[in-house]
Amino acid sequence: MARPLRPRMVSFPPPVPCFRPHTYPAPDADVVNLGLDEWEALRLKDYLGLEQEECARLMAVSQSSLQRILTSARGKLACGLVEGKAINIQGGTIRIVGRGYCRRCCHEWGFPNDRGSQEHWRCPSCASGNIGRHGLGNGGPPRKGAST
């Protein structure tokens, strides 16, 4: 019997849960299902460009698990794009977490939506106490040079 999966940490749900080719014939045609944990791994590694070690830490998985998640997600995306299938983003064993960001150095990290321990209220990069917190649905900290 396989061990049950531990929940993977996801910062927020995707803004668009389904992508379809504009020539998509019918709602029930071929669909590729991308898990929310796979979406989060792609967002952290490929979109934000974080190192694999940091991605694994943010998702609370090992680096080998993150690599398996990324390999699966990239394979599903390639299948959907090459074969012209719709891509649904849903499901998976996940836990939605809030995002903290440092107003001083713009470092970003995740923590549970409950108040969590006090360690989350200091920047893990520069130890500043000047942090902000994103709720669900926000994409990340302000870019460097942007007003806060």
KABELMO-V234203 format. One record per residue. N is the residue number from 1. SS is DSSP state (alpha for helix, beta for strand, coil for the rest). PSI is psi in whole degrees, 0 to 359 (NA if undefined). NEAR is the number of other C-alpha atoms within 12 Angstrom. Layout:
BEGIN
N:SS:PSI:NEAR + N:SS:PSI:NEAR
END
This chain:
BEGIN
1:coil:132:3 + 2:coil:148:4 + 3:coil:141:5 + 4:coil:146:8 + 5:coil:139:14 + 6:coil:145:16 + 7:coil:138:19 + 8:beta:141:34 + 9:beta:129:35 + 10:beta:130:42 + 11:coil:318:39 + 12:coil:156:33 + 13:coil:156:30 + 14:coil:147:27 + 15:coil:332:18 + 16:coil:114:15 + 17:coil:357:20 + 18:beta:137:23 + 19:beta:133:25 + 20:coil:143:27 + 21:coil:147:21 + 22:coil:344:11 + 23:coil:19:12 + 24:coil:121:18 + 25:coil:313:14 + 26:coil:155:13 + 27:coil:336:17 + 28:coil:10:12 + 29:coil:187:17 + 30:coil:132:20 + 31:beta:141:27 + 32:beta:127:30 + 33:beta:119:29 + 34:beta:123:35 + 35:coil:156:31 + 36:alpha:328:36 + 37:alpha:325:43 + 38:alpha:319:41 + 39:alpha:316:42 + 40:alpha:319:41 + 41:alpha:317:43 + 42:alpha:319:36 + 43:alpha:314:31 + 44:alpha:312:34 + 45:alpha:308:29 + 46:alpha:323:19 + 47:alpha:309:15 + 48:coil:342:19 + 49:coil:27:14 + 50:coil:157:21 + 51:coil:153:20 + 52:alpha:323:28 + 53:alpha:316:21 + 54:alpha:319:25 + 55:alpha:313:38 + 56:alpha:318:32 + 57:alpha:316:26 + 58:alpha:329:35 + 59:alpha:357:43 + 60:coil:45:32 + 61:coil:167:27 + 62:coil:164:19 + 63:alpha:325:21 + 64:alpha:323:16 + 65:alpha:319:24 + 66:alpha:318:32 + 67:alpha:319:24 + 68:alpha:320:20 + 69:alpha:314:33 + 70:alpha:317:30 + 71:alpha:316:21 + 72:alpha:314:23 + 73:alpha:316:31 + 74:alpha:323:27 + 75:alpha:317:21 + 76:alpha:318:28 + 77:alpha:315:29 + 78:alpha:316:18 + 79:alpha:313:20 + 80:alpha:318:27 + 81:alpha:314:19 + 82:alpha:320:15 + 83:alpha:2:19 + 84:coil:37:22 + 85:coil:157:29 + 86:beta:151:31 + 87:beta:112:34 + 88:beta:137:28 + 89:beta:107:29 + 90:coil:161:25 + 91:coil:184:21 + 92:coil:163:24 + 93:coil:98:19 + 94:beta:167:27 + 95:beta:123:28 + 96:beta:131:29 + 97:beta:157:32 + 98:beta:170:33 + 99:beta:133:37 + 100:beta:150:39 + 101:beta:148:37 + 102:beta:127:32 + 103:coil:345:28 + 104:coil:309:26 + 105:coil:359:23 + 106:coil:16:29 + 107:coil:146:29 + 108:beta:142:37 + 109:beta:164:37 + 110:beta:151:43 + 111:beta:155:35 + 112:beta:153:32 + 113:coil:343:22 + 114:coil:171:15 + 115:coil:332:17 + 116:coil:181:15 + 117:coil:164:11 + 118:alpha:342:13 + 119:alpha:335:18 + 120:alpha:347:30 + 121:alpha:17:27 + 122:coil:141:27 + 123:coil:126:28 + 124:coil:347:25 + 125:coil:310:21 + 126:coil:1:18 + 127:coil:14:19 + 128:coil:147:21 + 129:coil:0:21 + 130:coil:78:21 + 131:beta:159:29 + 132:beta:166:28 + 133:beta:129:34 + 134:beta:143:25 + 135:coil:194:24 + 136:coil:144:23 + 137:coil:358:18 + 138:coil:144:19 + 139:coil:342:26 + 140:coil:183:29 + 141:coil:163:29 + 142:coil:148:23 + 143:coil:153:18 + 144:coil:135:15 + 145:coil:348:11 + 146:coil:151:10 + 147:coil:146:10 + 148:coil:NA:15
END
